[in-house]
Amino acid sequence: MIAATEQIGTYLDSFTEFHKRAPGKGQAWLRELREKAFARFCETGFPTTHDEDWRFTNVSPIAKTSFQLATVEKLPTLERVEPFFVPGRACQLVFVNGKFAEALSSIGNLPSGVRVSSLAAQISRDPAALQPHLGRYLNIDRDAFSALNTAFLEDGAYVHIRRGTVINDPICILFISTSSEKPLMSHPRNLIVAENETQATIVEDYVSLGESPAFCNTATELVAGDNAVVSHYMVEREHQQAFNISTLRLQQGRSANVSSHSVLLGGGLVRNNVHPVLAGEGSECLINGLFIGNGQQHLDNYMLVEHASPHCASRQFYNGILDDQAHGVFHGRIIVHKDAQKTDAKQTNRNLLLSDDARIDTKPQLEIYADDVKCTHGATIGQIEENALFYLRSRGIDEISARKLLLLAFANECLDRMATNPAREHVERLINEHLLTIANSTKNLAKLTSADSRRNWEEIG
């Protein structure tokens, strides 16, 4: 109890100081949103492994570290940041330690129906435009990290796409953590509103410059209107001293089609939360992910899919590749509410363990309160196929290349569900580079326990 009180005390000091200078502090609704969220965080504290949603992930390394709110004393040069950019992007927003870096950003030539800016700038310019959506979907009562993010709500990306607007190239948001003598924390908050009959692709990319303990706690609220088609990419490739907690909250209108693609490659302790609510009749959601861990990485994927209206469909496909002493988690939960008749939901988790010390905890879960539904779930754990490796080597392929080919075939199940666009090409290049590293370092070749690899649910593109 004393330790918990000390943890809250550290954040109380930071919140008190932040509250004095927070953007929009004169807006009663925004001030109340922050205060309510911080009160909730103080009430619950950080989750523990006794909480069912966190039973496989111990966040005590975050709770026990005295993080300070990050500042930006000096921006990195454009030459140092440009290698992280996505070729073929429509625009590029850059945030350094959670703060918008205008000098490193480029809005580009966006259609007239698109507004892109930092959230802090939008709060200063027109806070009333944010009020109908900001903080209306994220569940701060259920998740302490969402409450903490809302309490320190300051900056992040704001994207508003007006009705009928189509954006062919991705809107890219790059979050950079820099090294510091003291552990730093940032709480980026993104709001993406895609009105009826819009089409867009959003990429969130998390990287590090230098290596020192850093805590990035991001929350994104994405609202997809009726008949909207939206693809969201989350790429995590920070260094292995980084703590990254991200929450994507999706609110879908009638016949909206949303695809969430998560690619976890970096970070020491990572928790990726995806929470879509299919609120409009006939909406569809694809939750597609790949996590690749080595060393002592801990990569946790938590999916909560709520079917709230009839005739909706959702698909969850997550693949994991783990080497060394890496620990992966897949906790997928589908809730079919009483009124969500004719629901069609499927959940699949497949994993490859490349080391005897690698570990995966997987928990597919269904909660069904309607009586006319079609729901399935399943999980498999296997290893590299010895016969396939032998076959490739007998054809003159060296061992490292053969391993990479087999791993890439497994990873391609994730890539194949992405529409062909610059975002997919960016992700494919990162995965290729990472798998080459894994193939070079993997020493334990084990027997195969293979699973069915049918690919029958791809992103609309």
C-alpha positions as CSV (number, residue, x, y, z in Angstrom):
1,M,0.0,0.0,0.0
2,I,2.9,2.4,0.8
3,A,4.5,1.6,-2.6
4,A,1.2,2.3,-4.3
5,T,0.8,5.6,-2.4
6,E,4.4,6.6,-3.5
7,Q,3.6,5.9,-7.1
8,I,0.4,8.0,-7.1
9,G,2.3,10.8,-5.3
10,T,4.9,11.0,-8.1
11,Y,2.2,11.4,-10.7
12,L,0.2,13.9,-8.4
13,D,3.2,16.3,-8.5
14,S,3.4,16.0,-12.2
15,F,-0.3,16.4,-12.7
16,T,-0.5,19.5,-10.4
17,E,2.3,21.2,-12.4
18,F,0.9,20.1,-15.8
19,H,-2.7,21.3,-14.9
20,K,-1.4,24.9,-14.5
21,R,-0.2,25.1,-18.0
22,A,-2.4,22.5,-19.9
23,P,-3.7,23.7,-23.3
24,G,-7.4,24.6,-23.0
25,K,-7.3,24.9,-19.3
26,G,-10.0,27.6,-19.5
27,Q,-12.4,25.1,-21.1
28,A,-14.6,23.7,-18.4
29,W,-15.4,20.4,-20.2
30,L,-11.7,19.8,-20.9
31,R,-10.6,20.6,-17.4
32,E,-13.3,18.3,-16.0
33,L,-12.2,15.5,-18.4
34,R,-8.7,15.7,-17.1
35,E,-9.6,15.9,-13.5
36,K,-12.0,13.0,-13.6
37,A,-9.4,10.9,-15.4
38,F,-6.7,11.6,-12.8
39,A,-9.1,10.9,-10.0
40,R,-9.9,7.5,-11.6
41,F,-6.2,6.7,-11.9
42,C,-5.6,7.6,-8.3
43,E,-8.5,5.4,-7.3
44,T,-7.3,2.3,-9.2
45,G,-3.5,2.7,-9.5
46,F,-1.6,0.6,-12.0
47,P,-3.0,-2.8,-12.9
48,T,-1.5,-5.9,-11.4
49,T,-1.4,-9.6,-12.5
50,H,-4.4,-10.1,-10.2
51,D,-6.5,-8.2,-12.8
52,E,-7.8,-10.6,-15.4
53,D,-7.0,-8.3,-18.3
54,W,-3.4,-8.1,-17.1
55,R,-2.7,-11.5,-15.8
56,F,0.1,-12.2,-18.2
57,T,1.8,-8.8,-18.0
58,N,3.6,-7.3,-15.0
59,V,3.8,-3.5,-15.3
60,S,5.7,-3.1,-12.0
61,P,8.8,-1.9,-14.0
62,I,6.6,1.1,-15.1
63,A,5.0,1.6,-11.7
64,K,8.3,1.6,-9.8
65,T,10.1,4.0,-12.1
66,S,9.9,7.7,-11.3
67,F,9.2,9.1,-14.7
68,Q,9.2,12.9,-15.5
69,L,7.0,14.5,-18.1
70,A,9.1,14.7,-21.2
71,T,10.3,18.0,-22.6
72,V,12.1,18.9,-25.8
73,E,15.3,20.9,-25.3
74,K,16.6,20.4,-28.8
75,L,15.0,18.9,-31.9
76,P,16.9,16.2,-33.8
77,T,18.0,17.2,-37.3
78,L,15.8,16.4,-40.3
79,E,18.6,14.3,-41.7
80,R,18.5,12.1,-38.6
81,V,14.7,11.7,-38.8
82,E,14.1,11.3,-42.5
83,P,15.1,7.6,-42.6
84,F,12.0,6.9,-40.5
85,F,9.6,8.5,-43.0
86,V,7.2,6.4,-45.1
87,P,7.9,6.9,-48.9
88,G,4.8,7.9,-50.8
89,R,3.0,9.5,-47.8
90,A,0.4,12.1,-48.2
91,C,1.7,14.1,-45.2
92,Q,4.0,13.6,-42.2
93,L,3.4,14.7,-38.7
94,V,6.4,14.4,-36.3
95,F,6.2,14.4,-32.5
96,V,9.3,14.4,-30.3
97,N,8.7,13.2,-26.8
98,G,5.0,13.7,-27.3
99,K,5.3,17.3,-28.6
100,F,4.5,18.4,-32.1
101,A,7.7,19.3,-34.1
102,E,6.5,21.6,-36.8
103,A,10.1,22.0,-38.3
104,L,10.2,18.2,-38.9
105,S,6.7,17.9,-40.2
106,S,5.1,18.4,-43.7
107,I,1.4,18.7,-44.3
108,G,1.8,18.1,-48.1
109,N,-0.9,18.5,-50.7
110,L,-4.0,17.1,-48.9
111,P,-7.5,17.4,-50.4
112,S,-9.6,20.4,-49.2
113,G,-11.8,18.1,-47.2
114,V,-9.0,17.1,-44.8
115,R,-7.7,19.0,-41.8
116,V,-4.5,17.8,-40.2
117,S,-2.8,19.5,-37.2
118,S,-1.5,18.9,-33.8
119,L,-4.1,18.4,-31.1
120,A,-2.7,21.2,-29.0
121,A,-3.0,23.6,-31.9
122,Q,-6.6,22.5,-32.4
123,I,-7.4,23.0,-28.7
124,S,-6.1,26.5,-28.9
125,R,-7.8,27.3,-32.2
126,D,-11.2,25.7,-32.0
127,P,-11.8,23.5,-28.9
128,A,-15.6,23.3,-29.6
129,A,-14.9,21.2,-32.7
130,L,-13.3,18.6,-30.5
131,Q,-15.9,18.4,-27.8
132,P,-18.3,16.0,-29.5
133,H,-15.6,13.3,-29.8
134,L,-12.5,13.9,-27.6
135,G,-12.8,11.6,-24.6
136,R,-16.2,10.3,-25.5
137,Y,-15.1,6.8,-26.5
138,L,-12.1,5.9,-24.4
139,N,-13.0,3.9,-21.3
140,I,-11.1,5.5,-18.4
141,D,-13.0,3.5,-15.8
142,R,-11.8,0.2,-17.3
143,D,-8.2,1.0,-18.1
144,A,-5.8,2.9,-15.8
145,F,-3.4,3.7,-18.6
146,S,-6.3,5.3,-20.6
147,A,-7.1,7.3,-17.5
148,L,-3.5,8.4,-17.1
149,N,-3.3,9.4,-20.8
150,T,-6.5,11.5,-20.5
151,A,-5.3,13.2,-17.3
152,F,-2.2,14.4,-19.2
153,L,-4.0,15.1,-22.4
154,E,-2.0,17.7,-24.2
155,D,-0.8,17.0,-27.7
156,G,-0.9,14.4,-30.5
157,A,-2.4,14.2,-33.9
158,Y,-5.8,15.7,-35.0
159,V,-7.2,14.4,-38.3
160,H,-10.7,15.4,-39.5
161,I,-11.9,14.1,-42.9
162,R,-15.0,15.6,-44.2
163,R,-17.8,13.6,-45.8
164,G,-17.1,12.0,-49.1
165,T,-13.4,12.8,-49.1
166,V,-11.0,10.1,-50.4
167,I,-7.3,10.1,-49.5
168,N,-5.3,7.6,-51.5
169,D,-1.9,8.0,-49.8
170,P,-1.3,7.5,-46.0
171,I,-1.4,10.2,-43.4
172,C,1.7,9.4,-41.3
173,I,2.3,10.2,-37.6
174,L,5.8,9.6,-36.3
175,F,6.4,9.5,-32.5
176,I,10.1,9.9,-31.5
177,S,11.5,9.2,-28.0
178,T,14.9,10.7,-27.3
179,S,17.5,9.7,-24.8
180,S,17.8,11.5,-21.5
181,E,19.7,11.3,-18.2
182,K,16.3,10.8,-16.4
183,P,13.4,8.5,-17.3
184,L,10.9,10.4,-19.4
185,M,7.2,9.8,-20.0
186,S,4.9,11.2,-22.7
187,H,1.1,10.7,-23.2
188,P,0.3,11.4,-26.9
189,R,-3.4,11.7,-27.6
190,N,-4.7,11.3,-31.2
191,L,-8.2,12.1,-32.5
192,I,-9.2,10.9,-36.0
193,V,-12.6,11.6,-37.3
194,A,-13.6,10.1,-40.6
195,E,-17.0,11.3,-41.6
196,N,-19.5,9.4,-43.7
197,E,-18.4,7.9,-47.0
198,T,-14.7,8.7,-46.5
199,Q,-11.6,6.6,-47.3
200,A,-8.2,7.0,-45.6
201,T,-5.1,5.3,-44.3
202,I,-3.4,6.3,-41.0
203,V,0.0,5.2,-39.9
204,E,1.3,5.6,-36.3
205,D,5.0,4.8,-36.1
206,Y,7.0,4.7,-32.8
207,V,10.8,5.0,-32.9
208,S,13.7,5.8,-30.6
209,L,16.8,8.0,-30.9
210,G,19.4,6.9,-28.4
211,E,18.8,4.4,-25.6
212,S,17.5,5.3,-22.1
213,P,14.3,4.4,-20.2
214,A,11.3,6.0,-21.7
215,F,7.5,5.5,-21.2
216,C,5.2,6.3,-24.1
217,N,1.5,5.9,-23.2
218,T,-0.6,6.7,-26.3
219,A,-4.4,6.7,-26.8
220,T,-6.1,7.1,-30.2
221,E,-9.8,7.6,-30.7
222,L,-10.8,6.8,-34.3
223,V,-14.4,7.5,-35.4
224,A,-15.5,6.0,-38.6
225,G,-18.8,7.3,-40.0
226,D,-21.4,5.5,-42.0
227,N,-19.9,3.7,-45.1
228,A,-16.4,4.9,-44.2
229,V,-13.4,2.8,-45.1
230,V,-10.4,3.4,-42.9
231,S,-7.1,1.5,-42.4
232,H,-5.0,2.1,-39.3
233,Y,-1.4,0.9,-38.9
234,M,0.4,0.8,-35.6
235,V,4.2,0.1,-35.9
236,E,6.3,-0.2,-32.7
237,R,10.1,-0.4,-33.2
238,E,11.6,1.4,-30.2
239,H,14.7,0.2,-28.4
240,Q,14.5,-2.5,-25.8
241,Q,14.6,-0.1,-22.8
242,A,11.4,1.5,-23.9
243,F,7.9,1.0,-22.3
244,N,5.1,1.4,-24.8
245,I,1.4,1.2,-23.9
246,S,-1.0,2.0,-26.8
247,T,-4.7,2.0,-27.0
248,L,-6.7,2.2,-30.2
249,R,-10.4,2.8,-29.6
250,L,-12.6,2.4,-32.7
251,Q,-16.2,3.7,-33.0
252,Q,-17.8,2.4,-36.2
253,G,-21.0,3.7,-37.8
254,R,-23.4,1.9,-40.1
255,S,-21.6,-0.2,-42.8
256,A,-18.3,1.2,-41.9
257,N,-15.3,-0.9,-42.7
258,V,-12.2,-0.5,-40.5
259,S,-8.9,-2.4,-40.7
260,S,-6.4,-2.3,-37.8
261,H,-2.9,-3.5,-38.5
262,S,-0.4,-3.8,-35.7
263,V,3.3,-4.7,-36.2
264,L,5.3,-5.0,-33.0
265,L,9.1,-5.3,-33.5
266,G,10.7,-3.3,-30.7
267,G,10.2,-2.1,-27.2
268,G,11.1,-3.9,-23.9
269,L,7.6,-4.0,-22.5
270,V,4.8,-3.4,-25.0
271,R,1.0,-3.5,-24.5
272,N,-1.1,-3.1,-27.6
273,N,-4.8,-2.6,-26.9
274,V,-7.3,-2.6,-29.8
275,H,-10.9,-1.9,-28.8
276,P,-13.4,-1.6,-31.7
277,V,-17.1,-1.1,-31.1
278,L,-19.3,-2.1,-34.1
279,A,-22.1,0.3,-33.2
280,G,-23.7,0.6,-36.6
281,E,-25.6,-2.1,-38.4
282,G,-23.7,-3.9,-41.1
283,S,-20.2,-2.7,-40.1
284,E,-17.1,-4.8,-40.5
285,C,-13.7,-4.8,-38.7
286,L,-10.5,-6.6,-39.5
287,I,-7.9,-6.7,-36.6
288,N,-4.7,-8.0,-38.1
289,G,-1.3,-8.2,-36.3
290,L,2.2,-9.5,-36.2
291,F,4.6,-9.4,-33.3
292,I,8.2,-10.5,-33.5
293,G,10.2,-10.6,-30.3
294,N,13.7,-11.6,-29.2
295,G,16.0,-11.0,-26.3
296,Q,13.9,-10.4,-23.2
297,Q,11.1,-8.5,-24.9
298,H,7.5,-8.7,-23.6
299,L,4.9,-8.1,-26.3
300,D,1.3,-8.1,-25.1
301,N,-1.7,-7.9,-27.5
302,Y,-5.1,-7.3,-26.0
303,M,-8.1,-7.2,-28.3
304,L,-11.6,-6.4,-27.1
305,V,-14.2,-6.5,-29.9
306,E,-17.8,-5.4,-29.1
307,H,-20.6,-6.3,-31.4
308,A,-23.3,-3.8,-30.5
309,S,-25.6,-4.0,-33.6
310,P,-26.9,-6.7,-35.9
311,H,-25.4,-8.0,-39.1
312,C,-21.8,-7.0,-38.3
313,A,-18.7,-9.0,-39.0
314,S,-15.2,-9.0,-37.3
315,R,-12.0,-11.0,-37.9
316,Q,-9.0,-11.2,-35.7
317,F,-5.8,-12.7,-37.0
318,Y,-2.6,-12.4,-35.0
319,N,0.7,-14.1,-35.7
320,G,3.6,-14.2,-33.3
321,I,7.3,-15.1,-33.8
322,L,9.4,-15.4,-30.6
323,D,13.0,-16.1,-30.1
324,D,15.5,-16.2,-27.1
325,Q,13.6,-15.4,-23.9
326,A,10.9,-13.3,-25.5
327,H,7.4,-13.5,-24.0
328,G,4.3,-12.9,-26.1
329,V,0.7,-12.5,-25.1
330,F,-2.5,-12.7,-27.1
331,H,-5.7,-12.0,-25.2
332,G,-8.6,-11.8,-27.6
333,R,-12.1,-11.1,-26.3
334,I,-15.2,-10.9,-28.4
335,I,-18.4,-9.6,-26.8
336,V,-21.7,-10.1,-28.7
337,H,-24.3,-7.9,-27.1
338,K,-28.0,-8.9,-26.9
339,D,-29.1,-6.9,-29.8
340,A,-26.3,-8.0,-32.1
341,Q,-28.1,-10.8,-33.9
342,K,-26.6,-12.2,-37.1
343,T,-23.1,-11.5,-35.8
344,D,-20.2,-13.2,-37.7
345,A,-17.0,-13.2,-35.7
346,K,-13.7,-15.2,-36.0
347,Q,-10.6,-15.1,-33.9
348,T,-7.3,-16.8,-34.7
349,N,-3.9,-16.6,-33.0
350,R,-0.9,-18.5,-34.5
351,N,2.6,-18.6,-33.0
352,L,6.1,-19.8,-33.8
353,L,8.6,-20.4,-31.0
354,L,12.2,-20.4,-32.2
355,S,13.8,-21.1,-28.8
356,D,13.2,-23.4,-25.9
357,D,13.1,-20.4,-23.6
358,A,10.6,-18.3,-25.6
359,R,7.1,-18.2,-24.2
360,I,3.6,-17.4,-25.4
361,D,0.4,-17.0,-23.4
362,T,-2.7,-17.1,-25.5
363,K,-6.3,-16.7,-24.4
364,P,-9.1,-16.5,-27.1
365,Q,-12.4,-15.7,-25.5
366,L,-16.1,-15.4,-26.5
367,E,-19.0,-13.8,-24.6
368,I,-22.2,-14.2,-26.4
369,Y,-25.5,-12.7,-25.3
370,A,-27.4,-13.1,-28.6
371,D,-28.9,-16.3,-29.9
372,D,-28.4,-16.0,-33.7
373,V,-24.6,-15.7,-34.2
374,K,-21.7,-17.5,-35.9
375,C,-18.5,-17.2,-33.8
376,T,-15.3,-19.2,-33.8
377,H,-11.9,-18.9,-32.1
378,G,-8.7,-20.8,-31.8
379,A,-5.0,-20.7,-31.1
380,T,-1.9,-22.7,-32.2
381,I,1.7,-22.9,-31.2
382,G,4.4,-24.4,-33.4
383,Q,8.0,-24.3,-34.4
384,I,10.0,-24.1,-37.7
385,E,9.2,-27.1,-39.9
386,E,12.3,-29.3,-40.0
387,N,11.3,-31.0,-43.2
388,A,10.7,-27.7,-45.0
389,L,14.1,-26.4,-43.8
390,F,15.7,-29.6,-45.1
391,Y,13.9,-29.3,-48.5
392,L,15.1,-25.7,-49.0
393,R,18.7,-26.5,-48.1
394,S,18.7,-29.5,-50.4
395,R,17.9,-27.0,-53.2
396,G,21.1,-25.1,-52.5
397,I,19.7,-22.4,-50.2
398,D,21.9,-21.6,-47.3
399,E,20.5,-22.1,-43.8
400,I,20.0,-18.4,-42.8
401,S,18.2,-17.7,-46.1
402,A,16.1,-20.8,-45.7
403,R,15.1,-19.8,-42.1
404,K,14.2,-16.3,-43.3
405,L,12.0,-17.7,-46.2
406,L,10.1,-19.9,-43.7
407,L,9.6,-17.0,-41.3
408,L,8.6,-14.6,-44.0
409,A,6.0,-17.1,-45.3
410,F,4.5,-17.1,-41.8
411,A,4.7,-13.3,-41.6
412,N,3.2,-12.9,-45.0
413,E,-0.2,-14.1,-43.7
414,C,-0.3,-10.7,-42.0
415,L,0.9,-8.8,-45.0
416,D,-1.5,-10.5,-47.3
417,R,-4.4,-8.9,-45.5
418,M,-3.2,-5.4,-46.1
419,A,-4.2,-3.5,-49.2
420,T,-1.4,-2.6,-51.6
421,N,-0.3,0.9,-50.7
422,P,2.8,2.8,-49.4
423,A,1.9,1.8,-45.8
424,R,2.1,-1.9,-46.6
425,E,5.3,-1.5,-48.5
426,H,6.8,0.4,-45.5
427,V,5.7,-2.4,-43.1
428,E,6.9,-5.2,-45.4
429,R,10.4,-3.6,-45.6
430,L,10.6,-3.3,-41.8
431,I,9.5,-7.0,-41.4
432,N,12.0,-8.2,-43.9
433,E,14.9,-6.4,-42.2
434,H,13.8,-7.7,-38.7
435,L,13.4,-11.3,-39.9
436,L,16.8,-11.3,-41.4
437,T,18.2,-10.4,-37.9
438,I,16.1,-13.1,-36.3
439,A,17.2,-15.7,-38.9
440,N,20.8,-14.8,-38.3
441,S,20.5,-15.1,-34.5
442,T,18.2,-18.1,-34.2
443,K,20.1,-21.2,-33.0
444,N,17.4,-23.6,-32.0
445,L,15.8,-25.4,-34.9
446,A,12.9,-27.5,-33.6
447,K,10.2,-29.7,-34.9
448,L,7.0,-28.5,-36.6
449,T,3.6,-28.4,-35.2
450,S,1.9,-26.6,-38.1
451,A,-1.6,-25.1,-38.3
452,D,-4.0,-24.4,-41.0
453,S,-3.0,-21.3,-42.9
454,R,-6.0,-20.4,-45.0
455,R,-6.2,-16.7,-45.9
456,N,-9.8,-15.9,-46.5
457,W,-10.3,-12.5,-45.0
458,E,-8.3,-9.6,-46.5
459,E,-8.6,-5.9,-46.2
460,I,-10.9,-4.1,-48.7
461,G,-8.6,-2.2,-50.9
